[in-house]
């Protein structure tokens, strides 16, 4: 399965990287965000990471 010519595993991996980078920068207070946004993005990161792993196991 592909999205814009990239495999869906690669796309979810890129999304994971961006979410992880946001979490790191907001946790170190480089980016000033409300704690609720930080928590919500953490939950989204968890879901996308699980989806990424599940797709990788099933389709690769």
N, C-alpha and C positions, 0 to 999 in steps of 0.2 A: 504494500500500500504506500502511495506517495502523496505528498502535498507540495505543490509548486516544484516538483522534480526531486524533492528530498523524501527519504523514507520517513514514515510517521515516528519511527524510533528516534531518528536524528532530530526531528522537529521537537518532540517532547524533551529530548536531551538539551536542546538549546533553550527551551523554556525553563527547564530546571536550573540551568546555569544562570540565567537572568534573574530568576526568583531567588536563588541562593546568593547571588551578588547583592541584590537589594536587601536581603536579610542581614548579610554581613555588614553592609554599609550603614544600615539603620540601627543595627545593634551596637556598632561602634560610635554612633551619633555623628557620623559624617553627613548623613542625610537626617534632617530633623523631621520625623513623622510622629504622629500620635501612636501610643502603644497599641491601640485597637487595630490600627492599620498593620502594624508589625505582626500582631497575633494572627490577623486574618490572612495575611500573605504567607505566614508560616503554615497555616492549615491548607492553603491552596498548594503550597510547595509539597507538602506531604501527599496530597491526593495525586498531583501530577507525577511525583516520583514513583508512587505505587503503580500508577497507570503505565508509566514508562517501563518499569521492570516487568510488569505483567505482559505487556505487548512484546517486549524483547524475548521473554521466555516462550510465549505461545507462537509467535510468528518467525522466530529466527532459528 
